[in-house]
């Protein structure tokens, strides 16, 4: 139990009764009530956290897909205006930045949506971002 709570309980017990037995009994009753409340809180299921754990991978995938398409579209317009169509620079520039933003958005949203273990989620998601395109490339060949 916290030290401030014990001091408060002792002072309340001293005010309630001058008898030392009464004060100790009062402290025990209040401490038991606090323990019961803590146990009741731990039994409750956090539905919001469960839903966030379920949703973090689909949300990360959707964010990566949207980021890829938005960046590809904007880069296509700007490079077609300033560089020209069909050049090697244009093709690699669009592909590089689209995939870079897709990976960053996927990792960021996965860490944002997950309720805890942000570092572990970032490492796992970055591993998936690195491995998943390689797997798609393997099955396309």
N, C-alpha and C positions, 0 to 999 in steps of 0.2 A: 504494500500500500504506500502511497505517496506520503512523504514526511509532512507536507502542509496539511493533508487531510487528517493525519493522526493528531497533529497539534490542534487543529480545529475541533476534532472530536473530543480531545481531552479538555479543552476550554469549555465546550458545551456541557460535558459531563460535570465539570466543576460548578457550572452555573445551575444545572438541574438539581444536583443534590450534593450535599457536603460529605456524604458517606462514600468512602473509597470503593466499597463493593458496588454501590449503585452506579458510580461512574464507570467502573470496569464493565459492568453488565450492559450499560448503555452503549459503550464503545463496541462491545461484541455484537450487539443487535444491529447497530448501524453498519458495521463492517460486513456482517452477514448479508444485510440487504444490498450493500454495494456489490458484493460478490455474486449474488443472484442476478442483479441487473446486468453485470458483465457477462454472465453465462447466457442470459437471454439474448443479449446483443450478438454473441458469437454464434448462436443457433440460427439466426436469421440468414437467409440466402440473399446475396446481393445480385438481384436480377440484372441491374444495369451493367455490372462487371461481366456477367456471363454473356450478355448480348454484345458487349464490346469485344470479348474474346472471340465470339463467333463471327463478328463482322469485320475484324481487322484485315484478314487476307482478301476477302472480296472488295472491300473498300480500297485497299492498296492496289489491287489489280485494275479496278475502274479508274482510279486516279492516274495510274501509269498509262493506261490506254488513252485517256483524255489528254494528258500532257503530251504524249507522243503526237497525237493528231493535231492538237493546237499548234505546237511548235513546228511540226512539218508544214502545216498550212501557212503560217506566218513566215517561216524561212523560205518557203517556195516563192511567195510573193516578192519578198525583199531581194532574194538572190536573182530572180528572173529580171527584176528591174535594174539592179546594179551590176550584176555579173553577166547575165545572159543565159539563155536556155541551152541545156545539153552539154555544158562544159563539165570537165572532170571536177573542177573546184566546186561547182554548184551541187553535183551529185553527192560528193563526200561531205561537204559542208552541211547539207540538209540531213543526211543520214547520221552524221556524228552528233550533232546537237539534238536531234530528235531522240535518239537513243539515250544520250546523256540525261536529258530532262525526264525521260520516262523512268530511268533508274532512280534519279533523285526524288521524284514525286512518289514513287512506290515506297521507297524506304521512309520518307518523311511521313506519309499518311499512315503507314503501318505503325510507326512509333507514336503517332498522335492518337490513333484510335485505341491501341492496346492499353488496358488499364494499369498494367505494372510491367516490370522487367523490361524497361525501355532499351537498355544496352543489349540484352540478349535478343530482343526482337529486331533491333537494327542489324546485328550480326547475321541472324538467320535470314532476314529479308534480303540483305545484300548478297548472301550466298545464293539464295534463290534467283535473284536478279542476274547473277553471273552464270549460274548453271542452266537456267531455263532456256535462254536463247540458244545455247549450245545444243541442248536436247532437241529443240525445234529444228535446228540446222541439220542434225544427224538424221532425223526422220524425213526431212525434205529431200535428202540425197538419195 
